[in-house]
Amino acid sequence: MAVALLVMVVILAVAIGIVAVVAMGIQGAGRERAPELANVMAETARHLNGDAEPPQGLVGFFEEIPDMRKGSDGAAKSEPSAK
């Protein structure tokens, strides 16, 4: 029971942290005191909102993963388009 409570508290802390980063990044809060941190938070907010391009490392990672939808027998071939 205590482990479940601890895990829930950690999950809630991470969720609150993500909401705070997005909110601060969107509003530009703290730009005068910590401009580097504000830029990182703004970029994170753009990524979480889907407005920014994905990082090249992430794109490269997903390109290396083999496509499991295509079987060796050709069962996943695309349907011919109707004309």
C-alpha positions in Angstrom: 0.0 0.0 0.0 2.8 2.4 0.9 4.6 1.6 -2.4 1.4 2.5 -4.4 1.1 5.8 -2.5 4.7 6.6 -3.2 4.4 5.8 -6.9 1.3 8.0 -7.2 3.0 10.9 -5.5 6.0 10.6 -7.9 3.6 10.4 -10.9 1.7 13.5 -9.7 5.0 15.4 -9.1 6.2 14.6 -12.7 2.8 15.7 -14.1 2.9 19.0 -12.1 6.4 19.6 -13.3 5.5 19.1 -16.9 2.5 21.4 -16.6 4.7 24.1 -14.9 7.3 23.9 -17.7 4.7 24.2 -20.4 2.9 27.1 -18.6 6.2 29.0 -17.9 7.5 28.3 -21.4 4.3 29.6 -23.1 4.2 32.7 -21.0 7.9 33.4 -21.1 8.1 33.7 -17.3 11.5 34.3 -15.8 13.1 35.4 -19.1 15.0 38.3 -17.4 16.4 36.2 -14.5 17.3 33.0 -16.4 17.1 33.5 -20.2 18.7 30.1 -21.0 16.2 28.2 -18.8 13.4 30.3 -20.3 14.5 29.3 -23.8 14.7 25.6 -22.9 11.2 25.8 -21.3 9.8 27.6 -24.4 11.3 25.0 -26.7 9.9 22.2 -24.5 6.5 23.8 -24.6 6.6 24.0 -28.4 7.6 20.3 -28.6 4.8 19.2 -26.1 2.3 21.2 -28.1 3.4 19.7 -31.4 4.5 23.0 -32.9 8.3 22.3 -33.1 10.1 20.0 -35.4 11.2 16.7 -33.7 14.9 16.5 -32.7 17.2 14.8 -35.3 18.3 12.2 -32.7 14.7 11.1 -32.2 14.0 11.0 -35.9 17.1 8.9 -36.5 16.2 6.6 -33.7 12.8 5.8 -35.2 14.3 5.4 -38.7 16.5 2.7 -37.3 13.6 0.6 -36.0 12.5 -2.0 -38.6 9.0 -1.7 -39.8 7.2 -4.8 -38.4 4.0 -4.2 -40.4 5.7 -5.5 -43.5 5.8 -9.3 -43.3 8.2 -11.4 -45.4 5.3 -13.0 -47.3 4.0 -9.6 -48.5 0.8 -9.8 -46.6 0.9 -6.1 -45.7 1.0 -4.9 -49.3 -1.0 -1.7 -49.9 -4.3 -2.0 -51.8 -4.2 -0.8 -55.4 -6.0 2.6 -55.7 -9.3 2.7 -57.4 -9.5 4.8 -60.5 
